[in-house]
Amino acid sequence: MKMTVKLLVAVVCTAVVMGVPTAFAQGTDAEKEDAQYQEYLEKLREEAEIRWQHKVRMAEHYFKTGKKRYDERRYQDAEEDFERALTANPNHAKAKEYLAKTRRILGKSKTGEADILPREVLDRRVQLGFQKARMLKRTEEAKKLLRKEDFDTALEKLHEARNLAKVLATRVDVSGELGEINSLIDKAAEGRKKASKEAEQRKRGAALALQEEEGQREKTLQDQRVERLFERAKHLYEETRYISAGKMAEEILKIEPRNQEVIGFRDKCHETQVKQDREDYERTNEVETAATWRLMHTLRVPYTRVELLYPDNWEEICQRTAGIQIEAESPEEEKWKQELRAKLDKPVSFDFIATPLEDVVAYLRQMQDVNIVLDKQAVQDLGPQDITLKLNDVKFKDALDWILRLLDLKYALENEAIYISTKEKIDESEKTVTRYYSVSDLTVEIKDFKPNLQLMSLGEDMGGGDIFGGGEGEEEADTFTGESLAEFIKEVIAPDTWAEPAGGGGGIPF
């Protein structure tokens, strides 16, 4: 309609313009004015052509949009686009054709009024109504399932309802129902997530409870085993089998390293065993000493007024012991060892978790204020040296034993410090203490005088003869020299361990 009005206005304007030159034809400037009006008319024609081309392009644009919506089965929107195309260009044949098809599908006449619906349209509408009813039914079923917290089944119903709504959206307006379905899907998903989380928590709680129950059962069995072993260790202690009782305590400490009662019992077994060994040694020493004295008393030489005869070089023999120094620990060395042992007996507590050995040594050095030297070169080939150990109120020496036992290491007291290295190197570094004993009384040349039994039987009243005097031709007894003593020692004491030195001498200085 608007386009028709605009065309009429253009025609009127053209007629007016064409009539103006007639009114001024009789003037002197008629030709000039006629040229001006002709130019103006041409300009109006060009503007009209431009407007017409614009409307043609708009009509084509609306037709393409409507065709696209028609293919997408959005018939109501397509109808509006085709009408806009015909408004811009009433002669657009394709727009007229597709507008008629769209109205037939929508059940409208050419005038836009509702027409008698054909059978296929009625069937389509019935089918759409059935699908919509099915969608609503699935939605209601999903709501009931949500109230029962059956989220998985509810989601299945809602997804089916949403698929039906997407199909219906091309024919009817179901935007409200689709929004409700999407909201219910979000609610069901959130509820399922929450329910899954609660179920996971219940499973985790049940697993923790089962684990705690299993741990308690193992703890009970372990306590029972420790109790039985401890009772057996006490029984062995009562039977004075202290070494076996100490070993049993060590077995218990492998299970419970921080059991203070067992640690005290183990130390008690050790101390009692040491005490018993000392008593046995003293008792044996007393018995052997008494037996030696009895033997010497039996073999003693009878007393006479005859003075003992010493060899001519007796003074020289006595002077051989001069200058002999017996190696022993100096008072200063004994003092620092006592101080270190006192620090080793102090209790310590620590908790190391994957701590390098160097850090452990630094911590113990600072905590106990003691010099500790770590042989890094000797332990660098042992691989990872991380310590994971927790001890409470344990003697420093026992704690150090536990730490070094984990790495198969050993320590020793050397040069006012605790030296840590491999067992082989510690054993090699331990020096043998040398002791010197004077055996000059054993090497004195004493003749074996044969007694004069006849003179001994007569007694002292028979005169002052020598009861050890022998006649001429008596053989002198063999002398017991230093060389023979050394050979005797090597033959009696560990005969396979004496190495012959390069300079000779039998391996035993004298």
C-alpha positions, 0 to 999 in steps of 0.5 A: 500500500505504501509503495502504491501511494509513493508511485502516485505522488511521483506521477503527479509530480511529473505531470505538474513539472510537464505542465509548467513549461506550457504556462511560461511558453509565451515568455521570452525565457521559455526555452531556458526554463524548459531546459531547467525543468527537463533537467529537474525531471531527469533528476527525479526519474533517477531518484525514483529508479534508485528507490525502486532498485532498493526496494527490489533488493529488500524484497530479494533479501526478505524472500531469501530469509523467508525461504531459509525459515521455510526450509527450517519449518518455521512457517509463521516466521517465513510467512511474515518474511514473504509478506515483507518481500511482496510489500517491497516488490508486489511483482516478486513471483517466487515470494507469491508462490512460497507465501501460498505454500506457507499459508496452505501449510498453516491452514489459511486462505489467500486472505489470511483467514483460517480455512477448512483444514485438509486431512493431512493437516488435521493428522499432523496437528493430532500427532503434534498434540499427542507428542506434546501430551507425551512430553508433558507426561514425561515431565510429570513422571520426572517430577515424581521421580525427583521427589523420590530422589531417583535422579538417574531415571528422572534424567532419562525421562527429562531428556526424552521430554526435551527431545520431544520439545525440540521437535515440537518447537518447529511447529508450535510454541513450547518455549515455556515447557522447554525452559521448565524441562531444562530447569528440572534437568539442572535440578536432577543433575545437581541432586544426582551429584549430591547423592553420588557425593553422599554415597561416596562419603558413606563408602569412604566412612565404611572403608575407614571403619573397616580399616580401623577395625582391622587395625584394632584387630591387628593391634590386639593380636600384636599386643597378645604376641608381645605379652606372650613373648614378654612373659616367656622372657621373664620366665627365662630371666627367672631361670637365670638364662639372661642372654636368652631373655635379652634376645627375646626382648630384642625380638619384642623391640622389633615389633614395638621399638618404643616399649620402655618397659621392654627396653628397661628389661633388656638393659636389666638382662644385660647388666645382670649377665655382665654381673654374673659373668664377673662373679663367675670370673672372680669365683673361677679366678679364686678357685684357680688361684687356690689350686695353683697355690696348692700345687706350688705348695706341693712342689715347693723346694724344702727350706734349707739354710743354703742360700740360693745361687744366682748366675754371674750375669744376674745384674745384667738380667735385672737391668733388661727390664729397665726402660720397658714401657707398658702401653696403656691409655693415658689419663687424658684419653681415659677422661674424654672417653668417659665423657663421651660414654656419659653423653651416649647414656643420655636419653634422646627423642627425635622423629626423622621422616626421609631425612638425609644422613648428613642432616641427622648427624648435624642434628644429633651433633647439635642436640648432644653437643658432641663431636661426630665425624661422618666418613662421607667417602666411605658411605657415598656408595651405599645409595640413598641414605634417608632415615625414617625413624621415631624414638622417644626417651632412648639412650643416645647410644641405642638410638645411634645403633638403630640409625646406623643399623638401618644403613649397615654402618658402625661407629667407634670412639676415636680422637675425642669424637664419634667416628661413623663409617662402614663396618669393614673400615671401623674393624680395620681402624680398631687398633690392637693394644700391646702390653709388655710383661716382664718375664725375666724371672722365667728366663733366669738360668736356674740349675736343676739340682738333684737333692741328696735324699740320704742327707735329707733323711738324716736331717740337720743334725748330721752336719751342714752338708749341702742337700742339693750337692751332687756328685761329679759328672751330673748333667746340668738341666736345660736352661729356659731362655727368652727364645724358648719362651717365645717358641713355647707361647707360639706353640701353645697360644693360637699356633696358626695366627703367628706371622713370622716378621721380615727381620726375624725374632719369632714375632714376639719381642723380648 
